[in-house]
């Protein structure tokens, strides 16, 4: 893909599901860091761990009327949350990234919002850790110097990813890729603090940090994007309650740990939305009027809580 540094230049990205079709976008005139907290409009669609599966991602968005066949935003004032791990394994990573990039401004124009929460694979790729990339991208990583690899050699996606958060709050719902560990909670940080302190080091996560915040976030399996404790029988409901009270939320939504279907845990206080999109088990979480629904492969809506 040929790139031009002019932010007003229109780009075309192939639609991998139908070769020969394209959707277009414009580079942003400016990129700003995302806020950490948002008001809740009344409807959210959340997906996680797309892992370069552009076709599955598009099907979820079109079936649930987030976008139309022309990639136009039709979710009105709704929120679309990508809860980490668009990178690795699949062969359409850049297509996924550019679509999310384009949808952000399209959503804002209609009163909606697109949230891209960073997961461990985003952080890995920002640091040149390409162990899990698809063979399609292997040639691009020979230089071992980001952002050349799988960003089409341009810095726009790199700069854009560095504006994203690793944890966000929408209304009374917390979105984080892995989860909130007891060790992270002990640091007594706000959501804004966690993002603010971590952001300058996204591309330096392979360093060893003495700072207790950076050490937990980047050097520990207790990190908000590496943590798996919720699903390993190592967490009590009391610990979940502590996190909910501290952040002023009722529900924590995670990805990172693959499950057969979107499921709630700890009496509905935690919801895991990581399903196997590559294997055809592509699901999404719909939150509407304070009710939570699992959206299945065939478009069925099943109440979770």
C-alpha positions in Angstrom: 0.0 0.0 0.0 1.5 3.3 -1.0 1.3 6.0 1.7 1.4 9.7 1.6 2.2 11.7 4.8 -0.4 14.3 3.9 -3.2 13.7 6.4 -5.8 14.8 3.8 -4.9 12.1 1.2 -7.5 9.5 0.6 -6.4 5.9 1.0 -8.0 2.7 -0.2 -8.0 -0.6 1.8 -9.0 -3.9 0.1 -12.0 -5.7 1.5 -10.5 -9.2 2.1 -13.9 -10.9 2.0 -14.5 -9.9 -1.6 -11.4 -9.3 -3.6 -11.5 -6.3 -5.8 -13.8 -4.3 -3.5 -12.4 -1.3 -1.6 -13.3 1.1 1.1 -11.7 4.5 1.4 -10.6 6.7 4.3 -8.7 9.8 5.0 -5.8 10.2 7.3 -6.6 12.2 10.4 -5.6 15.8 10.5 -4.6 15.3 14.1 -4.3 12.5 16.6 -5.0 13.0 20.3 -4.8 10.8 23.3 -8.1 9.1 24.1 -10.0 10.0 27.3 -10.2 7.3 30.0 -13.8 7.7 30.9 -17.0 8.2 28.9 -20.7 8.6 29.6 -22.9 5.7 28.5 -25.3 6.4 25.6 -27.4 3.3 26.1 -25.9 0.8 23.7 -22.5 -0.8 23.3 -21.2 -3.6 21.1 -17.9 -5.1 22.3 -15.6 -7.6 20.6 -12.2 -8.9 21.5 -9.2 -10.8 20.1 -10.0 -10.3 16.4 -6.4 -11.3 15.6 -6.3 -10.1 12.0 -9.6 -11.8 11.0 -11.0 -9.0 8.9 -13.9 -11.0 7.4 -15.2 -12.2 10.8 -14.8 -8.6 12.1 -16.8 -7.1 9.2 -19.6 -9.7 9.5 -20.0 -9.0 13.2 -20.3 -5.2 12.5 -22.7 -5.6 9.6 -24.9 -8.2 11.1 -25.3 -6.1 14.2 -25.9 -2.9 12.3 -22.8 -1.1 13.4 -21.8 -0.5 9.7 -23.5 -1.0 6.4 -22.0 -2.7 3.3 -20.3 0.5 2.4 -18.5 0.6 5.7 -20.5 3.6 6.9 -21.3 4.0 10.6 -25.0 3.3 11.3 -24.8 2.6 15.0 -25.9 6.2 15.7 -24.8 7.3 19.2 -23.7 3.8 20.2 -20.2 2.8 21.3 -18.1 0.1 19.6 -15.4 -1.4 21.8 -12.5 -3.5 20.5 -11.1 -4.9 23.7 -7.6 -5.7 22.6 -5.7 -8.1 20.3 -6.4 -7.1 16.8 -2.8 -8.2 16.1 -1.1 -11.5 15.2 -2.1 -14.9 13.9 -4.4 -13.6 11.1 -3.3 -12.3 7.7 -5.5 -9.2 7.7 -4.1 -7.2 10.6 -3.6 -3.9 8.7 -7.0 -4.2 7.2 -8.6 -4.4 10.7 -6.5 -1.5 11.9 -7.4 0.8 9.1 -11.1 0.0 9.4 -11.1 0.8 13.1 -9.1 4.0 12.3 -11.6 5.0 9.7 -14.7 4.2 11.8 -13.5 6.4 14.6 -14.3 9.7 12.9 -17.3 8.3 11.1 -18.8 7.4 14.5 -18.1 10.7 16.1 -19.9 12.5 13.3 -23.0 10.5 14.2 -22.7 11.0 17.9 -21.1 7.6 18.5 -17.6 6.5 19.5 -15.1 3.7 18.7 -12.9 2.5 21.5 -9.7 0.5 20.9 -8.3 -0.9 24.1 -4.8 -2.2 23.8 -4.1 -5.8 24.5 -0.9 -7.7 25.0 -0.4 -8.3 21.3 -0.6 -4.6 20.5 2.1 -4.0 23.1 4.1 -6.9 21.8 4.0 -5.6 18.2 4.8 -2.0 19.3 8.0 -3.5 20.7 9.0 -5.7 17.8 7.9 -9.0 19.3 6.6 -10.7 16.2 6.6 -14.4 17.4 2.9 -14.8 16.6 2.6 -12.9 13.2 1.2 -14.6 10.2 3.8 -15.8 7.6 2.4 -13.1 5.3 4.1 -10.5 7.4 7.4 -12.4 8.0 9.3 -10.6 5.2 8.3 -7.2 6.6 9.8 -8.0 10.0 13.3 -8.8 8.9 14.5 -5.4 9.7 13.2 -5.9 13.3 12.5 -2.2 13.5 8.9 -1.1 14.2 6.9 0.5 12.8 8.0 -0.9 9.4 6.6 -4.4 10.2 2.9 -5.0 9.4 2.2 -1.2 9.4 2.9 -1.0 5.7 6.0 0.9 6.6 4.2 4.1 7.7 4.1 5.8 11.1 0.5 6.8 11.0 -0.9 3.6 12.6 2.1 3.6 15.0 1.2 7.2 16.2 -2.5 6.3 16.4 -1.9 3.2 18.5 0.1 5.1 20.9 -2.9 7.3 21.7 -5.0 4.4 22.9 -5.7 3.3 26.4 -5.2 0.0 28.3 -8.3 0.5 30.4 -11.4 2.5 29.9 -14.7 3.1 31.8 -18.0 3.6 29.9 -20.7 4.5 32.3 -20.5 1.8 35.0 -18.7 -0.7 32.9 -14.9 -1.2 32.9 -13.2 -2.5 29.7 -9.7 -4.0 30.0 -8.1 -6.8 28.0 -6.9 -9.1 30.7 -8.4 -7.9 34.0 -7.6 -6.1 37.2 -5.2 -7.9 39.5 -5.0 -7.5 43.2 -1.5 -6.2 42.7 -2.6 -3.5 40.3 -5.4 -2.5 42.7 -2.9 -2.0 45.5 -1.2 0.8 43.6 -4.3 3.0 44.3 -4.3 4.5 40.8 -7.2 6.0 38.9 -8.1 4.8 35.5 -6.6 8.0 34.1 -3.5 7.4 36.1 -2.9 3.9 34.7 -3.2 5.1 31.1 -1.2 8.3 31.7 1.7 6.6 33.4 1.8 3.7 30.9 1.3 5.5 27.6 4.9 6.9 27.2 6.3 3.4 27.5 4.1 1.4 25.2 7.1 1.1 22.8 9.5 0.3 25.6 7.7 -2.5 27.3 10.6 -5.0 26.9 12.6 -3.0 29.3 12.8 -3.9 33.0 11.2 -1.2 35.1 12.0 -0.3 38.7 8.9 2.0 39.0 6.2 -0.1 40.7 3.5 1.0 38.2 5.5 0.3 35.1 6.8 -2.9 36.6 3.2 -4.3 37.1 2.0 -3.0 33.7 4.9 -4.1 31.5 7.0 -6.7 33.4 4.3 -8.8 35.2 1.6 -11.3 34.5 -0.5 -9.1 36.8 -0.7 -6.5 34.1 -4.1 -5.3 32.9 -3.4 -6.8 29.5 -1.7 -10.0 30.6 -3.8 -11.0 33.6 -5.7 -14.3 33.5 -6.6 -14.7 37.2 -10.4 -14.4 36.8 -10.5 -17.6 34.8 -7.9 -19.7 36.7 -9.7 -20.1 40.0 -7.3 -17.8 41.8 -9.7 -14.9 42.4 -12.5 -14.7 44.9 -15.7 -12.7 44.4 -14.7 -10.5 47.2 -11.6 -9.4 45.2 -13.9 -8.7 42.3 -16.1 -6.6 44.5 -13.1 -4.6 45.7 -12.2 -3.7 42.1 -15.8 -2.8 41.3 -16.0 -0.5 44.3 -12.7 1.1 43.7 -13.4 2.0 40.1 -17.0 2.8 40.7 -18.4 0.2 38.2 -20.8 -2.7 38.2 -19.2 -4.9 35.5 -15.7 -5.7 34.2 -15.5 -6.8 30.5 -12.3 -8.7 29.5 -10.9 -10.7 26.6 -7.5 -12.4 26.5 -8.6 -15.9 27.7 -10.5 -17.8 25.0 -13.8 -19.4 25.8 -16.4 -21.3 23.8 -19.0 -18.6 24.2 -19.3 -15.2 25.8 -20.0 -15.9 29.4 -20.5 -14.0 32.7 -18.6 -15.0 35.9 -18.8 -14.1 39.6 -22.6 -13.6 39.4 -22.5 -11.4 36.4 -19.8 -9.1 37.6 -17.2 -10.2 35.1 -17.8 -11.0 31.4 -15.3 -12.6 29.1 -15.8 -11.9 25.3 -12.9 -13.7 23.8 -14.1 -16.3 21.3 -12.4 -18.0 18.4 -13.1 -15.8 15.4 -10.6 -17.6 13.2 -12.3 -20.9 14.0 -15.7 -19.6 13.0 -16.9 -19.0 16.5 -17.3 -15.2 16.2 -19.4 -13.6 18.9 -20.0 -10.1 20.3 -21.4 -8.6 23.5 -24.3 -6.2 23.1 -25.2 -4.0 26.0 -28.5 -2.2 25.6 -30.7 -0.5 28.2 -28.6 -2.1 31.0 -29.1 -5.6 29.7 -26.3 -7.7 28.4 -26.6 -10.0 25.4 -24.5 -12.6 23.7 -24.6 -12.2 19.9 -24.0 -15.6 18.3 -22.6 -16.6 14.9 -26.0 -16.7 13.3 -27.0 -13.4 14.7 -29.1 -14.7 17.6 -29.4 -12.6 20.7 -29.1 -14.4 24.1 -29.6 -12.6 27.4 -26.6 -12.9 29.7 -27.8 -10.6 32.5 
